[in-house]
Amino acid sequence: MSDRRKRRIRAIGAGIGVGAAVTSALFVLALIGLSGATTHADNNPPWVKTLRNSLAQRGFDWIDIDVADRVATVSGQAPDVDSLQYGFDAAEQALGREPEVSLVVDATHLEGGPAGVGAALQALGAAPDLAACQQAFTATLDGRSINFTPGSAALDGDNRRLLDTLAGVALRCHAFRVEIAGHTDLSGSAQRNQMLSEARAGTVRDYLVGKGVMEGSLTAAGYGSTRPVDLARTPEADARNRRIEFTVAAI
């Protein structure tokens, strides 16, 4: 083979090598571009994005949804009261049809208003420690109370969103034991108050178990009127003393 022909073959080979390198580089850049195109990177199941888009098309573009441990947290800042109510209801109804979701928690809030009942749960990490779990229970109940029919252990009024949030915290904090403590006000007999506080704590425990919390991780205890937070004999003090508290402990 002549030297001229050898030089031509080497030139063609070099051209092919350069072309392949350029093509490979362009392919890598394309992959980088595609991977960077995601605007909402998260660990949610693929159907969550579809549900978000569906809600946005219905006018609830402010709603976000995150799913972990079979608990769906609906969050976002609503522009007005109607949007707040209808938006969460629409999301809850849609999530109720998803087999991967067993509990829906409301972390939505009104623009300029207080944080939603599920805000503390939303802030919990994937594997919270004991202190974080205790803070989540305390923050969830701050300024809120689980209401019962007077003199009874039957739940009174709409406690569902609060109790569902507490169930969500318990599910996220499954590595710990949780005591549910019932307390009464100072009126009535000590024996009656003891029985009532135990029954109310048991009602809350049963609700959480019904939402998927392991029964073995929950303890229901009643303390009657022995641990008041306010010794005044006023209706306001009585309301503060009638309460359910959650205490987290290591197993």
Residue, then its C-alpha position, 0 to 999 in steps of 0.5 A: m500500500s502506498d504511503r499516500r493511501k495509508r495517510r488517507i486511511r489514517a485521516i478517515g479514521a481520525g475523522i471517525g474518532v472525532g465524530a464519535a467523540v462529538t456524538s458521545a459528548l452531545f449525547v451526554l449533554a442531552l442526558i444532562g439536559l433531560s435530567g435537569a428538566t424536572t421541575h418538581a424532583d421528589n420521591n413521590p409515586p409517579w401518579v402524584k404528579t398527575l394528581r397535582n396537575s389534575l387539581a391545578q386544572r380545577g383551579f387548585d394550583w396552590i396545592d402540593i401533595d407528598v406521600a410517605d409511609r402510606v400517609a398523604t400530606v396535602s399542603g399549600q397556601a390557599p388564596d381564600v377560605d373557599s379555596l382552602q376548604y374545597g381544595f383540600d376536600a378535592a384532594e382528599q377525595a382523589l387520594g381516597r381512591e389511591p391504594e397506596v394511601s391509607l391516611v390523608v393529613d391536612a397541612t393547608h393554610l390560608e394566606g396570612g393565617p396560622a399554619g395548618v394542623g398537619a404542619a408539624l407532621q409535614a416538617l418531620g423527616a423520614a426517620p425522626d428522633l425522639a425529640a423531633c417526634q415529641q415536638a411534632f405531637t406537642a406542636t400539633l396539639d398547641g392551641r387545639s384540643i380533642n373534644f369529647t361529649p361532656g361526661s363521656a368518652a365519646l368524641d364530640g364535634d369534628n376532631r377528624r383532621l386533628l386525630d388523623t394528623l396525630a395518627g400520621v405523627a405516630l406512624r412516622c414515629h413508629a420506632f418509639r412508644v407513645e403514651i396517650a394520657g387523659h386528664t379531667d378538670l377538678s370537678g366531680s369525684a376522683q374515682r369518676n374522673q379517673m375512669l373518665s380519663e382512662a376511657r377518653a385515652g382509650t378512645v383516642r388510642d382506638y382511633l389511631v389503631g383504626k388508622g393503621v398505627m400499631e397497637g403495641s406502640l401505643t399506651a393509653a393511661g388516665y390520670g383523672s384530675t391529679r395533674p391539673v395545669d391550672l388550679a383556678r376554678t373557672p370555666e377557662a381553667d376547666a377547659r385547659n385541664r380537660r386534655i389529651e397529652f402525648t408522650v414519646a419514649a424509647i422502646 
